[in-house]
Amino acid sequence: MGIKAFFKKAFGDMKKSAKAQHQVDKAEFQAAKAEAKANWEEAKMSPSQRQAKMQAERDAQIAAANERKAAADARIEAAKKK
């Protein structure tokens, strides 16, 4: 492979890499933009809406913790039977 072919391949690879990175950057920017808008909309919520949202989040956390506890209890019972 000659010098010309080497550089042609190298620059082609860099072009592909730059395009792929641009797509990643574009997606990251869109995600950050959406998160900022969500934060803004949440900040504008009324106090009662905010309390309801926080209560729903706490309920979800309690449910997840109860599932983890049930799984741990099942593992304990399985270990005792051996």
PyMOL Python script that loads the backbone (N, CA, C, O; Angstrom):
from pymol import cmd

cmd.read_pdbstr("""\
ATOM      1  N   MET A   1       0.858  -1.166   0.000  1.00  0.00           N
ATOM      2  CA  MET A   1       0.000   0.000   0.000  1.00  0.00           C
ATOM      3  C   MET A   1       0.904   1.229   0.000  1.00  0.00           C
ATOM      4  O   MET A   1       1.829   1.361   0.802  1.00  0.00           O
ATOM      5  N   GLY A   2       0.597   2.102  -0.919  1.00  0.00           N
ATOM      6  CA  GLY A   2       1.405   3.302  -1.033  1.00  0.00           C
ATOM      7  C   GLY A   2       0.957   4.380  -0.063  1.00  0.00           C
ATOM      8  O   GLY A   2      -0.055   4.242   0.623  1.00  0.00           O
ATOM      9  N   ILE A   3       1.712   5.431  -0.020  1.00  0.00           N
ATOM     10  CA  ILE A   3       1.437   6.565   0.868  1.00  0.00           C
ATOM     11  C   ILE A   3       0.068   7.171   0.536  1.00  0.00           C
ATOM     12  O   ILE A   3      -0.722   7.481   1.428  1.00  0.00           O
ATOM     13  N   LYS A   4      -0.194   7.331  -0.760  1.00  0.00           N
ATOM     14  CA  LYS A   4      -1.449   7.949  -1.180  1.00  0.00           C
ATOM     15  C   LYS A   4      -2.642   7.111  -0.709  1.00  0.00           C
ATOM     16  O   LYS A   4      -3.616   7.659  -0.192  1.00  0.00           O
ATOM     17  N   ALA A   5      -2.572   5.809  -0.881  1.00  0.00           N
ATOM     18  CA  ALA A   5      -3.649   4.924  -0.456  1.00  0.00           C
ATOM     19  C   ALA A   5      -3.788   4.929   1.067  1.00  0.00           C
ATOM     20  O   ALA A   5      -4.898   4.891   1.598  1.00  0.00           O
ATOM     21  N   PHE A   6      -2.658   4.975   1.757  1.00  0.00           N
ATOM     22  CA  PHE A   6      -2.675   5.007   3.220  1.00  0.00           C
ATOM     23  C   PHE A   6      -3.437   6.235   3.731  1.00  0.00           C
ATOM     24  O   PHE A   6      -4.317   6.129   4.586  1.00  0.00           O
ATOM     25  N   PHE A   7      -3.072   7.409   3.181  1.00  0.00           N
ATOM     26  CA  PHE A   7      -3.729   8.628   3.630  1.00  0.00           C
ATOM     27  C   PHE A   7      -5.201   8.671   3.216  1.00  0.00           C
ATOM     28  O   PHE A   7      -6.044   9.181   3.954  1.00  0.00           O
ATOM     29  N   LYS A   8      -5.501   8.139   2.046  1.00  0.00           N
ATOM     30  CA  LYS A   8      -6.888   8.098   1.590  1.00  0.00           C
ATOM     31  C   LYS A   8      -7.728   7.254   2.550  1.00  0.00           C
ATOM     32  O   LYS A   8      -8.842   7.637   2.909  1.00  0.00           O
ATOM     33  N   LYS A   9      -7.193   6.115   2.959  1.00  0.00           N
ATOM     34  CA  LYS A   9      -7.902   5.247   3.900  1.00  0.00           C
ATOM     35  C   LYS A   9      -8.009   5.919   5.272  1.00  0.00           C
ATOM     36  O   LYS A   9      -9.064   5.877   5.905  1.00  0.00           O
ATOM     37  N   ALA A  10      -6.927   6.531   5.726  1.00  0.00           N
ATOM     38  CA  ALA A  10      -6.916   7.180   7.042  1.00  0.00           C
ATOM     39  C   ALA A  10      -7.938   8.312   7.096  1.00  0.00           C
ATOM     40  O   ALA A  10      -8.694   8.427   8.060  1.00  0.00           O
ATOM     41  N   PHE A  11      -7.956   9.153   6.048  1.00  0.00           N
ATOM     42  CA  PHE A  11      -8.909  10.259   6.050  1.00  0.00           C
ATOM     43  C   PHE A  11     -10.343   9.763   5.885  1.00  0.00           C
ATOM     44  O   PHE A  11     -11.273  10.372   6.415  1.00  0.00           O
ATOM     45  N   GLY A  12     -10.527   8.674   5.162  1.00  0.00           N
ATOM     46  CA  GLY A  12     -11.862   8.079   5.037  1.00  0.00           C
ATOM     47  C   GLY A  12     -12.358   7.576   6.389  1.00  0.00           C
ATOM     48  O   GLY A  12     -13.521   7.765   6.747  1.00  0.00           O
ATOM     49  N   ASP A  13     -11.456   6.930   7.135  1.00  0.00           N
ATOM     50  CA  ASP A  13     -11.810   6.444   8.470  1.00  0.00           C
ATOM     51  C   ASP A  13     -12.145   7.603   9.402  1.00  0.00           C
ATOM     52  O   ASP A  13     -13.094   7.526  10.182  1.00  0.00           O
ATOM     53  N   MET A  14     -11.362   8.677   9.319  1.00  0.00           N
ATOM     54  CA  MET A  14     -11.627   9.843  10.168  1.00  0.00           C
ATOM     55  C   MET A  14     -12.976  10.465   9.826  1.00  0.00           C
ATOM     56  O   MET A  14     -13.694  10.923  10.714  1.00  0.00           O
ATOM     57  N   LYS A  15     -13.319  10.482   8.543  1.00  0.00           N
ATOM     58  CA  LYS A  15     -14.608  11.043   8.116  1.00  0.00           C
ATOM     59  C   LYS A  15     -15.762  10.217   8.682  1.00  0.00           C
ATOM     60  O   LYS A  15     -16.742  10.775   9.177  1.00  0.00           O
ATOM     61  N   LYS A  16     -15.651   8.896   8.610  1.00  0.00           N
ATOM     62  CA  LYS A  16     -16.693   8.020   9.166  1.00  0.00           C
ATOM     63  C   LYS A  16     -16.816   8.220  10.674  1.00  0.00           C
ATOM     64  O   LYS A  16     -17.919   8.297  11.215  1.00  0.00           O
ATOM     65  N   SER A  17     -15.673   8.301  11.337  1.00  0.00           N
ATOM     66  CA  SER A  17     -15.672   8.491  12.785  1.00  0.00           C
ATOM     67  C   SER A  17     -16.295   9.834  13.163  1.00  0.00           C
ATOM     68  O   SER A  17     -17.054   9.919  14.128  1.00  0.00           O
ATOM     69  N   ALA A  18     -15.980  10.864  12.417  1.00  0.00           N
ATOM     70  CA  ALA A  18     -16.537  12.198  12.694  1.00  0.00           C
ATOM     71  C   ALA A  18     -18.042  12.208  12.494  1.00  0.00           C
ATOM     72  O   ALA A  18     -18.763  12.830  13.274  1.00  0.00           O
ATOM     73  N   LYS A  19     -18.530  11.527  11.458  1.00  0.00           N
ATOM     74  CA  LYS A  19     -19.984  11.443  11.234  1.00  0.00           C
ATOM     75  C   LYS A  19     -20.668  10.712  12.384  1.00  0.00           C
ATOM     76  O   LYS A  19     -21.708  11.149  12.877  1.00  0.00           O
ATOM     77  N   ALA A  20     -20.081   9.608  12.801  1.00  0.00           N
ATOM     78  CA  ALA A  20     -20.664   8.837  13.900  1.00  0.00           C
ATOM     79  C   ALA A  20     -20.674   9.665  15.185  1.00  0.00           C
ATOM     80  O   ALA A  20     -21.667   9.658  15.912  1.00  0.00           O
ATOM     81  N   GLN A  21     -19.589  10.371  15.470  1.00  0.00           N
ATOM     82  CA  GLN A  21     -19.521  11.192  16.671  1.00  0.00           C
ATOM     83  C   GLN A  21     -20.511  12.342  16.592  1.00  0.00           C
ATOM     84  O   GLN A  21     -21.082  12.736  17.610  1.00  0.00           O
ATOM     85  N   HIS A  22     -20.721  12.882  15.413  1.00  0.00           N
ATOM     86  CA  HIS A  22     -21.696  13.962  15.228  1.00  0.00           C
ATOM     87  C   HIS A  22     -23.099  13.457  15.564  1.00  0.00           C
ATOM     88  O   HIS A  22     -23.883  14.169  16.192  1.00  0.00           O
ATOM     89  N   GLN A  23     -23.417  12.230  15.147  1.00  0.00           N
ATOM     90  CA  GLN A  23     -24.727  11.661  15.458  1.00  0.00           C
ATOM     91  C   GLN A  23     -24.887  11.484  16.963  1.00  0.00           C
ATOM     92  O   GLN A  23     -25.954  11.752  17.516  1.00  0.00           O
ATOM     93  N   VAL A  24     -23.831  11.035  17.620  1.00  0.00           N
ATOM     94  CA  VAL A  24     -23.871  10.870  19.071  1.00  0.00           C
ATOM     95  C   VAL A  24     -24.073  12.224  19.747  1.00  0.00           C
ATOM     96  O   VAL A  24     -24.907  12.358  20.642  1.00  0.00           O
ATOM     97  N   ASP A  25     -23.313  13.217  19.320  1.00  0.00           N
ATOM     98  CA  ASP A  25     -23.421  14.557  19.898  1.00  0.00           C
ATOM     99  C   ASP A  25     -24.815  15.137  19.686  1.00  0.00           C
ATOM    100  O   ASP A  25     -25.376  15.766  20.583  1.00  0.00           O
ATOM    101  N   LYS A  26     -25.361  14.924  18.508  1.00  0.00           N
ATOM    102  CA  LYS A  26     -26.698  15.429  18.187  1.00  0.00           C
ATOM    103  C   LYS A  26     -27.743  14.786  19.099  1.00  0.00           C
ATOM    104  O   LYS A  26     -28.621  15.474  19.620  1.00  0.00           O
ATOM    105  N   ALA A  27     -27.650  13.469  19.292  1.00  0.00           N
ATOM    106  CA  ALA A  27     -28.583  12.767  20.162  1.00  0.00           C
ATOM    107  C   ALA A  27     -28.439  13.228  21.611  1.00  0.00           C
ATOM    108  O   ALA A  27     -29.439  13.416  22.302  1.00  0.00           O
ATOM    109  N   GLU A  28     -27.203  13.410  22.074  1.00  0.00           N
ATOM    110  CA  GLU A  28     -26.961  13.888  23.438  1.00  0.00           C
ATOM    111  C   GLU A  28     -27.536  15.291  23.631  1.00  0.00           C
ATOM    112  O   GLU A  28     -28.112  15.589  24.677  1.00  0.00           O
ATOM    113  N   PHE A  29     -27.380  16.150  22.623  1.00  0.00           N
ATOM    114  CA  PHE A  29     -27.905  17.506  22.706  1.00  0.00           C
ATOM    115  C   PHE A  29     -29.430  17.487  22.785  1.00  0.00           C
ATOM    116  O   PHE A  29     -30.025  18.217  23.577  1.00  0.00           O
ATOM    117  N   GLN A  30     -30.054  16.655  21.966  1.00  0.00           N
ATOM    118  CA  GLN A  30     -31.517  16.561  21.985  1.00  0.00           C
ATOM    119  C   GLN A  30     -32.008  16.047  23.340  1.00  0.00           C
ATOM    120  O   GLN A  30     -33.021  16.521  23.853  1.00  0.00           O
ATOM    121  N   ALA A  31     -31.297  15.086  23.917  1.00  0.00           N
ATOM    122  CA  ALA A  31     -31.674  14.558  25.228  1.00  0.00           C
ATOM    123  C   ALA A  31     -31.533  15.632  26.305  1.00  0.00           C
ATOM    124  O   ALA A  31     -32.416  15.782  27.149  1.00  0.00           O
ATOM    125  N   ALA A  32     -30.435  16.375  26.280  1.00  0.00           N
ATOM    126  CA  ALA A  32     -30.227  17.440  27.265  1.00  0.00           C
ATOM    127  C   ALA A  32     -31.287  18.522  27.120  1.00  0.00           C
ATOM    128  O   ALA A  32     -31.775  19.059  28.114  1.00  0.00           O
ATOM    129  N   LYS A  33     -31.637  18.833  25.897  1.00  0.00           N
ATOM    130  CA  LYS A  33     -32.660  19.841  25.632  1.00  0.00           C
ATOM    131  C   LYS A  33     -34.019  19.386  26.176  1.00  0.00           C
ATOM    132  O   LYS A  33     -34.740  20.173  26.790  1.00  0.00           O
ATOM    133  N   ALA A  34     -34.362  18.122  25.951  1.00  0.00           N
ATOM    134  CA  ALA A  34     -35.625  17.586  26.450  1.00  0.00           C
ATOM    135  C   ALA A  34     -35.650  17.551  27.980  1.00  0.00           C
ATOM    136  O   ALA A  34     -36.673  17.850  28.597  1.00  0.00           O
ATOM    137  N   GLU A  35     -34.521  17.186  28.582  1.00  0.00           N
ATOM    138  CA  GLU A  35     -34.451  17.160  30.048  1.00  0.00           C
ATOM    139  C   GLU A  35     -34.605  18.558  30.628  1.00  0.00           C
ATOM    140  O   GLU A  35     -35.261  18.736  31.655  1.00  0.00           O
ATOM    141  N   ALA A  36     -34.008  19.549  29.981  1.00  0.00           N
ATOM    142  CA  ALA A  36     -34.131  20.924  30.454  1.00  0.00           C
ATOM    143  C   ALA A  36     -35.582  21.393  30.366  1.00  0.00           C
ATOM    144  O   ALA A  36     -36.076  22.075  31.264  1.00  0.00           O
ATOM    145  N   LYS A  37     -36.252  21.026  29.290  1.00  0.00           N
ATOM    146  CA  LYS A  37     -37.659  21.413  29.140  1.00  0.00           C
ATOM    147  C   LYS A  37     -38.508  20.714  30.196  1.00  0.00           C
ATOM    148  O   LYS A  37     -39.411  21.326  30.766  1.00  0.00           O
ATOM    149  N   ALA A  38     -38.229  19.438  30.463  1.00  0.00           N
ATOM    150  CA  ALA A  38     -38.964  18.711  31.490  1.00  0.00           C
ATOM    151  C   ALA A  38     -38.750  19.355  32.854  1.00  0.00           C
ATOM    152  O   ALA A  38     -39.695  19.495  33.630  1.00  0.00           O
ATOM    153  N   ASN A  39     -37.520  19.745  33.146  1.00  0.00           N
ATOM    154  CA  ASN A  39     -37.232  20.418  34.419  1.00  0.00           C
ATOM    155  C   ASN A  39     -37.995  21.725  34.520  1.00  0.00           C
ATOM    156  O   ASN A  39     -38.520  22.061  35.582  1.00  0.00           O
ATOM    157  N   TRP A  40     -38.058  22.465  33.422  1.00  0.00           N
ATOM    158  CA  TRP A  40     -38.779  23.744  33.413  1.00  0.00           C
ATOM    159  C   TRP A  40     -40.269  23.523  33.661  1.00  0.00           C
ATOM    160  O   TRP A  40     -40.888  24.236  34.451  1.00  0.00           O
ATOM    161  N   GLU A  41     -40.839  22.528  32.977  1.00  0.00           N
ATOM    162  CA  GLU A  41     -42.268  22.251  33.142  1.00  0.00           C
ATOM    163  C   GLU A  41     -42.566  21.786  34.571  1.00  0.00           C
ATOM    164  O   GLU A  41     -43.595  22.146  35.143  1.00  0.00           O
ATOM    165  N   GLU A  42     -41.657  20.981  35.145  1.00  0.00           N
ATOM    166  CA  GLU A  42     -41.852  20.541  36.526  1.00  0.00           C
ATOM    167  C   GLU A  42     -41.747  21.717  37.493  1.00  0.00           C
ATOM    168  O   GLU A  42     -42.447  21.750  38.505  1.00  0.00           O
ATOM    169  N   ALA A  43     -40.888  22.670  37.192  1.00  0.00           N
ATOM    170  CA  ALA A  43     -40.733  23.831  38.066  1.00  0.00           C
ATOM    171  C   ALA A  43     -41.984  24.697  38.051  1.00  0.00           C
ATOM    172  O   ALA A  43     -42.278  25.379  39.033  1.00  0.00           O
ATOM    173  N   LYS A  44     -42.722  24.678  36.947  1.00  0.00           N
ATOM    174  CA  LYS A  44     -43.934  25.484  36.828  1.00  0.00           C
ATOM    175  C   LYS A  44     -45.165  24.810  37.444  1.00  0.00           C
ATOM    176  O   LYS A  44     -46.237  25.413  37.497  1.00  0.00           O
ATOM    177  N   MET A  45     -45.019  23.567  37.906  1.00  0.00           N
ATOM    178  CA  MET A  45     -46.169  22.844  38.466  1.00  0.00           C
ATOM    179  C   MET A  45     -46.659  23.523  39.736  1.00  0.00           C
ATOM    180  O   MET A  45     -45.895  24.165  40.457  1.00  0.00           O
ATOM    181  N   SER A  46     -47.950  23.365  39.990  1.00  0.00           N
ATOM    182  CA  SER A  46     -48.502  23.912  41.223  1.00  0.00           C
ATOM    183  C   SER A  46     -48.032  23.056  42.397  1.00  0.00           C
ATOM    184  O   SER A  46     -47.624  21.911  42.202  1.00  0.00           O
ATOM    185  N   PRO A  47     -48.086  23.594  43.600  1.00  0.00           N
ATOM    186  CA  PRO A  47     -47.633  22.814  44.760  1.00  0.00           C
ATOM    187  C   PRO A  47     -48.392  21.498  44.927  1.00  0.00           C
ATOM    188  O   PRO A  47     -47.794  20.486  45.292  1.00  0.00           O
ATOM    189  N   SER A  48     -49.682  21.498  44.667  1.00  0.00           N
ATOM    190  CA  SER A  48     -50.442  20.246  44.820  1.00  0.00           C
ATOM    191  C   SER A  48     -50.025  19.222  43.766  1.00  0.00           C
ATOM    192  O   SER A  48     -49.956  18.029  44.062  1.00  0.00           O
ATOM    193  N   GLN A  49     -49.746  19.669  42.547  1.00  0.00           N
ATOM    194  CA  GLN A  49     -49.272  18.751  41.514  1.00  0.00           C
ATOM    195  C   GLN A  49     -47.898  18.200  41.881  1.00  0.00           C
ATOM    196  O   GLN A  49     -47.628  17.014  41.690  1.00  0.00           O
ATOM    197  N   ARG A  50     -47.037  19.058  42.405  1.00  0.00           N
ATOM    198  CA  ARG A  50     -45.694  18.642  42.803  1.00  0.00           C
ATOM    199  C   ARG A  50     -45.771  17.600  43.923  1.00  0.00           C
ATOM    200  O   ARG A  50     -45.048  16.604  43.902  1.00  0.00           O
ATOM    201  N   GLN A  51     -46.656  17.840  44.903  1.00  0.00           N
ATOM    202  CA  GLN A  51     -46.808  16.883  45.999  1.00  0.00           C
ATOM    203  C   GLN A  51     -47.319  15.547  45.489  1.00  0.00           C
ATOM    204  O   GLN A  51     -46.858  14.496  45.934  1.00  0.00           O
ATOM    205  N   ALA A  52     -48.275  15.577  44.553  1.00  0.00           N
ATOM    206  CA  ALA A  52     -48.805  14.329  43.995  1.00  0.00           C
ATOM    207  C   ALA A  52     -47.714  13.573  43.237  1.00  0.00           C
ATOM    208  O   ALA A  52     -47.623  12.349  43.331  1.00  0.00           O
ATOM    209  N   LYS A  53     -46.890  14.299  42.488  1.00  0.00           N
ATOM    210  CA  LYS A  53     -45.797  13.660  41.745  1.00  0.00           C
ATOM    211  C   LYS A  53     -44.791  13.031  42.703  1.00  0.00           C
ATOM    212  O   LYS A  53     -44.344  11.902  42.501  1.00  0.00           O
ATOM    213  N   MET A  54     -44.444  13.776  43.743  1.00  0.00           N
ATOM    214  CA  MET A  54     -43.475  13.250  44.709  1.00  0.00           C
ATOM    215  C   MET A  54     -44.042  12.035  45.437  1.00  0.00           C
ATOM    216  O   MET A  54     -43.307  11.087  45.712  1.00  0.00           O
ATOM    217  N   GLN A  55     -45.336  12.049  45.754  1.00  0.00           N
ATOM    218  CA  GLN A  55     -45.954  10.904  46.423  1.00  0.00           C
ATOM    219  C   GLN A  55     -45.944   9.683  45.510  1.00  0.00           C
ATOM    220  O   GLN A  55     -45.713   8.565  45.972  1.00  0.00           O
ATOM    221  N   ALA A  56     -46.190   9.887  44.228  1.00  0.00           N
ATOM    222  CA  ALA A  56     -46.146   8.777  43.274  1.00  0.00           C
ATOM    223  C   ALA A  56     -44.733   8.200  43.190  1.00  0.00           C
ATOM    224  O   ALA A  56     -44.564   6.983  43.113  1.00  0.00           O
ATOM    225  N   GLU A  57     -43.721   9.065  43.206  1.00  0.00           N
ATOM    226  CA  GLU A  57     -42.336   8.583  43.183  1.00  0.00           C
ATOM    227  C   GLU A  57     -42.009   7.798  44.443  1.00  0.00           C
ATOM    228  O   GLU A  57     -41.338   6.768  44.383  1.00  0.00           O
ATOM    229  N   ARG A  58     -42.490   8.291  45.598  1.00  0.00           N
ATOM    230  CA  ARG A  58     -42.242   7.568  46.851  1.00  0.00           C
ATOM    231  C   ARG A  58     -42.943   6.219  46.846  1.00  0.00           C
ATOM    232  O   ARG A  58     -42.382   5.228  47.315  1.00  0.00           O
ATOM    233  N   ASP A  59     -44.168   6.168  46.318  1.00  0.00           N
ATOM    234  CA  ASP A  59     -44.891   4.899  46.236  1.00  0.00           C
ATOM    235  C   ASP A  59     -44.140   3.899  45.363  1.00  0.00           C
ATOM    236  O   ASP A  59     -44.064   2.714  45.687  1.00  0.00           O
ATOM    237  N   ALA A  60     -43.588   4.383  44.258  1.00  0.00           N
ATOM    238  CA  ALA A  60     -42.816   3.508  43.371  1.00  0.00           C
ATOM    239  C   ALA A  60     -41.558   2.997  44.075  1.00  0.00           C
ATOM    240  O   ALA A  60     -41.188   1.833  43.920  1.00  0.00           O
ATOM    241  N   GLN A  61     -40.905   3.862  44.843  1.00  0.00           N
ATOM    242  CA  GLN A  61     -39.709   3.436  45.579  1.00  0.00           C
ATOM    243  C   GLN A  61     -40.065   2.406  46.646  1.00  0.00           C
ATOM    244  O   GLN A  61     -39.319   1.448  46.849  1.00  0.00           O
ATOM    245  N   ILE A  62     -41.190   2.589  47.327  1.00  0.00           N
ATOM    246  CA  ILE A  62     -41.621   1.642  48.353  1.00  0.00           C
ATOM    247  C   ILE A  62     -41.925   0.297  47.711  1.00  0.00           C
ATOM    248  O   ILE A  62     -41.550  -0.746  48.247  1.00  0.00           O
ATOM    249  N   ALA A  63     -42.605   0.312  46.560  1.00  0.00           N
ATOM    250  CA  ALA A  63     -42.925  -0.933  45.869  1.00  0.00           C
ATOM    251  C   ALA A  63     -41.649  -1.663  45.451  1.00  0.00           C
ATOM    252  O   ALA A  63     -41.548  -2.880  45.605  1.00  0.00           O
ATOM    253  N   ALA A  64     -40.682  -0.924  44.925  1.00  0.00           N
ATOM    254  CA  ALA A  64     -39.415  -1.540  44.515  1.00  0.00           C
ATOM    255  C   ALA A  64     -38.688  -2.129  45.720  1.00  0.00           C
ATOM    256  O   ALA A  64     -38.125  -3.219  45.629  1.00  0.00           O
ATOM    257  N   ALA A  65     -38.694  -1.421  46.846  1.00  0.00           N
ATOM    258  CA  ALA A  65     -38.037  -1.917  48.057  1.00  0.00           C
ATOM    259  C   ALA A  65     -38.732  -3.174  48.566  1.00  0.00           C
ATOM    260  O   ALA A  65     -38.070  -4.109  49.017  1.00  0.00           O
ATOM    261  N   ASN A  66     -40.062  -3.203  48.497  1.00  0.00           N
ATOM    262  CA  ASN A  66     -40.799  -4.388  48.939  1.00  0.00           C
ATOM    263  C   ASN A  66     -40.499  -5.590  48.046  1.00  0.00           C
ATOM    264  O   ASN A  66     -40.403  -6.718  48.531  1.00  0.00           O
ATOM    265  N   GLU A  67     -40.350  -5.349  46.743  1.00  0.00           N
ATOM    266  CA  GLU A  67     -39.985  -6.440  45.827  1.00  0.00           C
ATOM    267  C   GLU A  67     -38.597  -6.978  46.161  1.00  0.00           C
ATOM    268  O   GLU A  67     -38.385  -8.190  46.183  1.00  0.00           O
ATOM    269  N   ARG A  68     -37.656  -6.078  46.420  1.00  0.00           N
ATOM    270  CA  ARG A  68     -36.305  -6.509  46.788  1.00  0.00           C
ATOM    271  C   ARG A  68     -36.311  -7.306  48.078  1.00  0.00           C
ATOM    272  O   ARG A  68     -35.600  -8.304  48.201  1.00  0.00           O
ATOM    273  N   LYS A  69     -37.124  -6.863  49.054  1.00  0.00           N
ATOM    274  CA  LYS A  69     -37.215  -7.569  50.330  1.00  0.00           C
ATOM    275  C   LYS A  69     -37.803  -8.960  50.131  1.00  0.00           C
ATOM    276  O   LYS A  69     -37.322  -9.928  50.719  1.00  0.00           O
ATOM    277  N   ALA A  70     -38.849  -9.064  49.299  1.00  0.00           N
ATOM    278  CA  ALA A  70     -39.460 -10.364  49.036  1.00  0.00           C
ATOM    279  C   ALA A  70     -38.466 -11.306  48.357  1.00  0.00           C
ATOM    280  O   ALA A  70     -38.411 -12.491  48.687  1.00  0.00           O
ATOM    281  N   ALA A  71     -37.684 -10.789  47.414  1.00  0.00           N
ATOM    282  CA  ALA A  71     -36.681 -11.616  46.737  1.00  0.00           C
ATOM    283  C   ALA A  71     -35.610 -12.071  47.727  1.00  0.00           C
ATOM    284  O   ALA A  71     -35.162 -13.217  47.672  1.00  0.00           O
ATOM    285  N   ALA A  72     -35.201 -11.185  48.626  1.00  0.00           N
ATOM    286  CA  ALA A  72     -34.198 -11.550  49.628  1.00  0.00           C
ATOM    287  C   ALA A  72     -34.761 -12.590  50.594  1.00  0.00           C
ATOM    288  O   ALA A  72     -34.060 -13.528  50.973  1.00  0.00           O
ATOM    289  N   ASP A  73     -36.013 -12.429  50.989  1.00  0.00           N
ATOM    290  CA  ASP A  73     -36.634 -13.419  51.874  1.00  0.00           C
ATOM    291  C   ASP A  73     -36.703 -14.780  51.197  1.00  0.00           C
ATOM    292  O   ASP A  73     -36.477 -15.805  51.841  1.00  0.00           O
ATOM    293  N   ALA A  74     -37.013 -14.800  49.909  1.00  0.00           N
ATOM    294  CA  ALA A  74     -37.061 -16.068  49.172  1.00  0.00           C
ATOM    295  C   ALA A  74     -35.678 -16.705  49.118  1.00  0.00           C
ATOM    296  O   ALA A  74     -35.555 -17.923  49.247  1.00  0.00           O
ATOM    297  N   ARG A  75     -34.643 -15.904  48.931  1.00  0.00           N
ATOM    298  CA  ARG A  75     -33.286 -16.445  48.916  1.00  0.00           C
ATOM    299  C   ARG A  75     -32.905 -16.999  50.278  1.00  0.00           C
ATOM    300  O   ARG A  75     -32.229 -18.024  50.367  1.00  0.00           O
ATOM    301  N   ILE A  76     -33.338 -16.321  51.349  1.00  0.00           N
ATOM    302  CA  ILE A  76     -33.045 -16.793  52.706  1.00  0.00           C
ATOM    303  C   ILE A  76     -33.710 -18.149  52.942  1.00  0.00           C
ATOM    304  O   ILE A  76     -33.094 -19.079  53.461  1.00  0.00           O
ATOM    305  N   GLU A  77     -34.979 -18.238  52.549  1.00  0.00           N
ATOM    306  CA  GLU A  77     -35.703 -19.519  52.726  1.00  0.00           C
ATOM    307  C   GLU A  77     -35.051 -20.636  51.914  1.00  0.00           C
ATOM    308  O   GLU A  77     -34.930 -21.765  52.388  1.00  0.00           O
ATOM    309  N   ALA A  78     -34.636 -20.316  50.696  1.00  0.00           N
ATOM    310  CA  ALA A  78     -33.989 -21.317  49.848  1.00  0.00           C
ATOM    311  C   ALA A  78     -32.670 -21.761  50.469  1.00  0.00           C
ATOM    312  O   ALA A  78     -32.326 -22.940  50.392  1.00  0.00           O
ATOM    313  N   ALA A  79     -31.940 -20.861  51.069  1.00  0.00           N
ATOM    314  CA  ALA A  79     -30.655 -21.188  51.686  1.00  0.00           C
ATOM    315  C   ALA A  79     -30.865 -22.027  52.934  1.00  0.00           C
ATOM    316  O   ALA A  79     -30.046 -22.897  53.229  1.00  0.00           O
ATOM    317  N   LYS A  80     -31.948 -21.789  53.681  1.00  0.00           N
ATOM    318  CA  LYS A  80     -32.214 -22.559  54.895  1.00  0.00           C
ATOM    319  C   LYS A  80     -32.606 -23.996  54.587  1.00  0.00           C
ATOM    320  O   LYS A  80     -32.333 -24.893  55.385  1.00  0.00           O
ATOM    321  N   LYS A  81     -33.249 -24.235  53.430  1.00  0.00           N
ATOM    322  CA  LYS A  81     -33.717 -25.563  53.066  1.00  0.00           C
ATOM    323  C   LYS A  81     -32.588 -26.466  52.617  1.00  0.00           C
ATOM    324  O   LYS A  81     -32.754 -27.685  52.587  1.00  0.00           O
ATOM    325  N   LYS A  82     -31.448 -25.901  52.267  1.00  0.00           N
ATOM    326  CA  LYS A  82     -30.336 -26.728  51.770  1.00  0.00           C
ATOM    327  C   LYS A  82     -29.642 -27.437  52.848  1.00  0.00           C
ATOM    328  O   LYS A  82     -28.688 -28.171  52.590  1.00  0.00           O
TER     329      LYS A  82
END
""", "prot")
cmd.dss("prot")
cmd.show_as("cartoon", "prot")
cmd.util.cbc("prot")
cmd.orient("prot")
